């Protein structure tokens, strides 16, 4: 280890639509050309979703290729921290993206919807795999991966696109296929693809809702389109395809939503983050009062000084972590009064950000391609271990990281 340390019809529709993605055959790679790597993220995809019967394309990859029982997200189990962990091998406490919303003494405020902040390289610590590849004179292309819009260490991917949440999944797939259609010498060695529709549906309706299952089927259609497009270009068996998620999703009933303003007197502490992982900054001179009100176990959450968080979370040393961190129990959230007023009484939504050890937070890992064994199941592993795997597949020297390739080695074919 390196340092830092229902729906059968939907399934039929999915299979049918997958065949609709046609493209002229692209140039095939030469036998000497290393296999391209395609990293796909399906935001909030829990591994048990594969067993719902609505994702035949994904289930086939899992069945015929490599499938981890599950992958453990890093703490906090939020989108930006975990996506950046996957491509750096660093825990959020080490790469600096400690939450979707942060405050830095020198840089100000960060949120995943703030375009200016997202493009500021000083927020992004470590070195993502596309930067290392570009430094090795290997082309990379990223579609919406967190961090890829910033010139980290002065380097962008060869191809990247400004985030557009409204871009349809079909267009995302076709964009990636276009990159992979280039001649072997111009084709990206690493390509990434991000899909966020499932996260939106599960947040709005809950992970077990019919609308979420319908979106699962739509995502699978997009994966089918991707597979068919690769096959049409002679690349289906020549690309190392790795499909992951950043975290899972848990149901949150309306009655489990609390007003964060009621947790502590604003005169004693101000909140920096809301939701499931709460961050508070005591007001000057009110530290004792803030700690007396917040620290310890409460009915639906627990709070710690940042230096006293559970060691298994590997979290709390980074200066961007607020002085007091509170973790909500699974299925509970603390939000602003304004957001609380917008929730429909009796409704259930979905959320994440809970303890990564909870089964509802488990993430997906499946893979297929010339580097991978067939019909191989992996024991659960941490998502920091994906980075050294990507580095090996791409053929670059990994940077210092918290991962260990050992747990994923059984997925790989033996090298001659």
WORA-V264999 format. One record per backbone hydrogen bond with DSSP energy under -0.5 kcal/mol. NH is the residue of the N-H (numbers start at 1). CO is the residue of the C=O. E is the energy in kcal/mol with one decimal. If there is no record, write none. Layout:
nh: <NH:NH>
co: <CO:CO>
e: <E:E>
//
This chain:
nh: <2:9:11:12:13:14:15:16:17:18:19:19:20:21:22:27:33:37:38:39:39:40:40:41:42:43:43:45:46:49:50:51:52:59:60:61:62:63:64:65:66:67:68:69:71:72:73:77:78:82:83:84:85:86:87:88:88:89:94:95:96:98:102:104:108:110:112:114:115:118:119:120:121:123:124:125:125:129:131:132:133:134:135:136:137:138:141:142:143:144:144:148:150:151:152:152:154:155:158:159:161:167:172:173:174:175:176:177:178:179:180:181:182:186:187:189:190:191:192:193:194:195:200:201:202:203:204:205:206:209:213:214:215:216:217:218:219:220:221:222:223:224:225:226:227:228:229:230:231:232:233:233:234:235:236:238:239:240:241:241:242:242:243:244:245:248:249:250:252:254:256:257:258:258:260:260:262:263:264:268:269:270:272:273:275:276:277:278:278:279:280:281:282:283:286:290:291:292:293:294:295:296:298:302:303:304:306:308:309:313:314:321:324:325:326:327:328:328:329:332:333:334:335:340:341:342:342:343:343:347:349:350:351:353:358:361:362:363:364:366:367:368:372:373:375:376:378:381:383:385:386:387:388:389:390:391:392:393:394:395:396:398:402:407:408:409:409:410:411:412:413>
co: <403:6:7:8:9:10:11:12:13:14:15:16:17:18:20:181:30:189:240:37:191:38:242:193:244:41:195:42:44:46:47:48:49:55:56:57:58:59:60:61:367:376:365:378:363:381:71:354:76:78:79:80:81:82:83:84:85:85:91:91:92:96:110:108:104:102:100:111:113:114:115:117:119:120:121:95:123:87:128:128:129:130:131:132:134:133:190:159:192:142:161:145:147:119:150:155:151:152:140:140:142:164:168:169:170:171:172:173:174:175:176:177:179:183:183:139:139:37:141:39:143:41:196:197:198:199:200:201:202:206:209:210:211:212:213:214:215:216:217:218:219:220:221:222:223:224:225:226:227:228:229:230:231:230:230:235:235:36:239:368:38:240:366:40:364:361:360:351:349:347:253:254:256:333:258:335:259:260:260:265:265:281:279:279:334:274:274:276:326:273:324:270:280:268:283:286:287:288:289:290:291:303:301:327:296:325:323:305:306:310:311:318:280:304:278:302:276:326:300:329:256:275:258:336:337:338:339:339:340:344:252:203:250:77:355:358:359:71:45:243:66:241:369:411:64:65:67:70:72:382:383:384:384:385:386:387:388:389:390:391:391:396:89:404:405:405:406:406:408:409:371>
e: <-0.7:-0.5:-1.7:-2.0:-2.7:-2.6:-2.2:-2.3:-3.0:-1.7:-0.8:-0.8:-1.9:-1.0:-1.4:-0.7:-1.3:-3.0:-2.6:-0.5:-3.0:-0.6:-3.0:-2.9:-2.5:-0.7:-2.4:-1.9:-0.7:-1.8:-1.3:-1.5:-1.7:-2.7:-1.9:-1.8:-2.4:-2.4:-2.9:-2.4:-3.1:-2.4:-2.5:-2.6:-2.2:-2.9:-0.5:-0.5:-2.7:-1.7:-2.4:-2.1:-1.6:-2.1:-1.0:-0.7:-0.8:-3.0:-1.9:-2.2:-2.1:-1.6:-2.3:-3.1:-2.5:-2.7:-1.0:-1.8:-1.0:-2.7:-1.5:-1.7:-0.7:-1.7:-1.2:-2.4:-0.8:-1.9:-1.0:-1.6:-2.2:-2.5:-2.4:-1.1:-1.9:-2.3:-2.1:-2.5:-1.3:-0.7:-0.5:-2.4:-1.2:-0.5:-2.0:-0.8:-2.1:-1.6:-0.6:-1.7:-0.8:-1.9:-2.0:-2.6:-2.5:-2.2:-2.0:-2.6:-2.0:-1.8:-2.3:-0.9:-1.2:-2.1:-1.5:-2.8:-1.2:-2.5:-2.1:-2.4:-1.0:-2.3:-1.8:-2.3:-2.7:-2.3:-2.3:-2.6:-1.9:-1.3:-1.9:-2.5:-1.9:-2.4:-2.0:-1.7:-2.8:-2.2:-1.9:-1.9:-2.2:-2.6:-2.4:-2.1:-2.7:-2.6:-2.4:-2.4:-2.3:-2.5:-0.9:-0.6:-1.7:-3.1:-0.7:-1.6:-1.2:-2.9:-0.9:-3.1:-2.8:-0.5:-3.0:-3.1:-1.4:-0.6:-1.5:-3.0:-3.4:-2.1:-2.0:-1.6:-0.6:-2.9:-0.7:-2.7:-1.9:-1.5:-0.5:-2.7:-1.7:-2.5:-3.6:-1.1:-3.4:-0.7:-0.5:-0.7:-2.9:-1.1:-2.7:-3.0:-0.5:-2.7:-2.9:-2.6:-2.6:-2.2:-1.7:-2.4:-1.8:-2.3:-3.0:-1.8:-2.1:-2.6:-2.4:-2.4:-1.0:-2.0:-1.9:-1.9:-1.8:-2.4:-2.7:-2.9:-2.8:-0.6:-2.9:-1.9:-2.0:-2.5:-2.8:-2.6:-2.0:-0.8:-0.7:-0.6:-1.1:-2.3:-2.2:-1.5:-2.5:-0.5:-2.3:-2.1:-1.4:-3.1:-0.6:-2.4:-1.9:-2.3:-1.6:-2.9:-1.1:-2.4:-2.1:-1.1:-2.4:-1.8:-1.4:-0.6:-0.6:-0.9:-2.6:-2.6:-1.9:-2.5:-2.6:-2.1:-2.3:-0.5:-3.0:-0.6:-1.3:-1.2:-0.8:-0.5:-1.9:-2.0:-2.6>
//
